[in-house]
Amino acid sequence: SSGINAEWPLRSGFSSGEKTTTKKIIKVEFSCTAPPKKRAVCNATMRKDKVSIPYVMTWTHKRLDGCNCKEEGVFEELVSNNVEMDIQEFDLNTKKMIRTKREEILDLQTI
């Protein structure tokens, strides 16, 4: 039995006058356990997607009729959708692969 602790940085930004960037760290822990007389090889994969959302904001002055300002921009964020672990089990005697399976890791933590 062994475990892996992995971290992936994610960045996001928002353009409204000035661009700001926020850094997020995604932390995931999982175990790679083999049954008796077997060997397990585990590979974790995180899927990240870039999201771009165009927007138009209209600012209106409370006391001055007709005083409107429009601002256009794009909200961008790199998001983590899921982490999957591929597990391959091998027989220790024959060294042959017995089976493979894929598990979704649901315990993602944002730091």
N, C-alpha and C positions, 0 to 999 in steps of 0.2 A: 504494500500500500504506500502510495506517495501522494503528495499534494502539490498544487501549484497556486501561487498567488500572483496575479497579473494585473497591471494597470495600463490603461490607455488614455491619453489626453484627448479631450474633445474641445473644439473652439466654436464660439458663436459670435456673431456681430449684428449690429443694428445700425442702419444709416439714417440718422435724423439730424441734420445739421452737422454733427460730428460723429465719426464712427468710433464705436467702442467695441472692445473684444473681451469676452469672458472665457476663462479657461476652466474646464471641468475635468475631473479625473474620474474615470469609471473603474471601480475595483471589483474583481470577481475572484472567488475562491472555489476550488473544486478538488475532488479526490479522484485519483486514478487507481482503482483497486482491481487486482486480478484474483480469480478463484484459485484454490489450491492446485499446484502443479501446472499453472498457466502463467503466461506473461502478458501484460496489457501494455499497449502503446496508445497514448491519448494525445490528440491534437485539438486545441481549442481555436475557434475562429469567431471573430466579432465582425458583424456586418454594420457598416456605417453608411449613412446616406446624407448627401448634402441637400438641404431644403432651402429653396429661394422663394420668398413670397413677396411679390410686388404690392405696394400699398399707396394710397393717396389719403393724406390727412388734410382736413379743412379746419382751419382755426378761425373762429368768429368772435369779434369783440362784443362783449355783453352790452355796452352802452352806445356803440356807434354802429348804426345801421349801414350795411353795405361794406363794412370793413372786414374783409375775408382774406385769408392767406392760405394758399394751397401748397402743400409740400408732398413731393413724391419720393419714393425710395424703395429699397429692397431689404427685407429682413432675411438674413442668411444664418443658417445654423447647421452644424455638423452633428447629426444625431446617431446614437447607437440604437439599433433596432433589436438585436438579439445576439446572444453568444451560444454557439453550438459546440459540442465536444464529440469528436469521432473517436470511437474506441475499437481497437482491433485486439482480439485475443488470440494468442498463439500457444500451442502445445509445447511444453518445455523439452519433451523427448524428441518429437519429430520436427520441431521448428516450423510446422505448418500452421497457417492461419486457420482458426476454427470458426470464428464468426466476427462480424463487424456490426456495430450499432451506432446510432447517433442520438445524443441526448441534448435537449435544450436546457441551458443553465439559466435559471430564473432569478437567482440571488445576485442581481447587479446592484451595486451601491455607488451613488454619486458622492464624491468628496468635494 
